[in-house]
Amino acid sequence: MSGGDAAGRLVRPFTLTGGRTRPSRADFTLITTVTAVDPQPEWAGRLQPEHARILRQCAQPIAVAELAVHLDLPMSVVVILLCDLLDAGRITARPPHPVSRAEPDLELLHKVRDGLGRL
């Protein structure tokens, strides 16, 4: 294990979020797609390192769950940091497309009912 990896793993998640344990908004699900508005801004030096890492990862659209895996951070921490960036206008968040709800297949439902009745 390299020294950088070991040092990164010693940081407690709550220190990355400034002690916050809940996101400030409910915009993010596992499959919400996030994209950096400007992944390499001149103000990046004023960001926390974790915020800058997120912006680099979000140069192309990426799902929140995938982002958490790439960052090797707990999902709750990633969502709190994403809220910071969204509030600052540094990222966009696109919710998943809703699944169209077609009429239910009545024949299939009858077969399921009949099968359950036989149990």
Contacts in CASP RR format, 6 or more apart in sequence:
PFRMAT RR
TARGET T0000
AUTHOR 0000-0000-0000
METHOD contacts of the structure
MODEL  1
MSGGDAAGRLVRPFTLTGGRTRPSRADFTLITTVTAVDPQPEWAGRLQPE
HARILRQCAQPIAVAELAVHLDLPMSVVVILLCDLLDAGRITARPPHPVS
RAEPDLELLHKVRDGLGRL
13 73 0 8 1.000
13 74 0 8 1.000
13 76 0 8 1.000
13 77 0 8 1.000
14 20 0 8 1.000
14 21 0 8 1.000
16 48 0 8 1.000
16 50 0 8 1.000
16 73 0 8 1.000
16 77 0 8 1.000
16 81 0 8 1.000
17 77 0 8 1.000
17 80 0 8 1.000
17 81 0 8 1.000
20 80 0 8 1.000
21 76 0 8 1.000
21 80 0 8 1.000
22 80 0 8 1.000
23 76 0 8 1.000
23 79 0 8 1.000
23 80 0 8 1.000
23 82 0 8 1.000
23 83 0 8 1.000
24 80 0 8 1.000
24 83 0 8 1.000
24 84 0 8 1.000
24 87 0 8 1.000
25 83 0 8 1.000
25 86 0 8 1.000
25 87 0 8 1.000
27 83 0 8 1.000
27 86 0 8 1.000
27 93 0 8 1.000
27 95 0 8 1.000
28 34 0 8 1.000
28 64 0 8 1.000
28 79 0 8 1.000
28 82 0 8 1.000
28 83 0 8 1.000
28 93 0 8 1.000
29 64 0 8 1.000
29 95 0 8 1.000
29 96 0 8 1.000
30 63 0 8 1.000
30 64 0 8 1.000
30 65 0 8 1.000
30 75 0 8 1.000
31 63 0 8 1.000
31 64 0 8 1.000
31 65 0 8 1.000
31 96 0 8 1.000
32 63 0 8 1.000
32 64 0 8 1.000
32 93 0 8 1.000
32 94 0 8 1.000
32 95 0 8 1.000
32 96 0 8 1.000
33 61 0 8 1.000
33 62 0 8 1.000
33 63 0 8 1.000
33 64 0 8 1.000
33 93 0 8 1.000
33 94 0 8 1.000
33 96 0 8 1.000
34 58 0 8 1.000
34 61 0 8 1.000
34 62 0 8 1.000
34 63 0 8 1.000
34 64 0 8 1.000
34 67 0 8 1.000
34 82 0 8 1.000
34 91 0 8 1.000
34 92 0 8 1.000
34 93 0 8 1.000
34 94 0 8 1.000
35 58 0 8 1.000
35 60 0 8 1.000
35 61 0 8 1.000
35 62 0 8 1.000
35 91 0 8 1.000
35 92 0 8 1.000
35 94 0 8 1.000
36 54 0 8 1.000
36 55 0 8 1.000
36 56 0 8 1.000
36 58 0 8 1.000
36 59 0 8 1.000
36 90 0 8 1.000
36 91 0 8 1.000
37 89 0 8 1.000
37 90 0 8 1.000
37 91 0 8 1.000
37 92 0 8 1.000
38 55 0 8 1.000
38 90 0 8 1.000
39 55 0 8 1.000
39 56 0 8 1.000
39 58 0 8 1.000
39 59 0 8 1.000
40 55 0 8 1.000
40 56 0 8 1.000
40 59 0 8 1.000
41 55 0 8 1.000
41 90 0 8 1.000
44 52 0 8 1.000
44 55 0 8 1.000
45 52 0 8 1.000
47 55 0 8 1.000
48 81 0 8 1.000
50 71 0 8 1.000
50 73 0 8 1.000
50 81 0 8 1.000
51 81 0 8 1.000
51 84 0 8 1.000
51 85 0 8 1.000
51 90 0 8 1.000
53 71 0 8 1.000
54 67 0 8 1.000
54 71 0 8 1.000
54 78 0 8 1.000
54 81 0 8 1.000
54 82 0 8 1.000
54 85 0 8 1.000
54 91 0 8 1.000
55 85 0 8 1.000
55 90 0 8 1.000
55 91 0 8 1.000
57 67 0 8 1.000
57 70 0 8 1.000
57 71 0 8 1.000
58 67 0 8 1.000
58 91 0 8 1.000
61 94 0 8 1.000
62 70 0 8 1.000
64 75 0 8 1.000
64 78 0 8 1.000
64 79 0 8 1.000
64 82 0 8 1.000
65 75 0 8 1.000
67 78 0 8 1.000
67 82 0 8 1.000
68 74 0 8 1.000
68 75 0 8 1.000
68 78 0 8 1.000
71 78 0 8 1.000
82 91 0 8 1.000
82 93 0 8 1.000
85 91 0 8 1.000
86 92 0 8 1.000
86 93 0 8 1.000
END
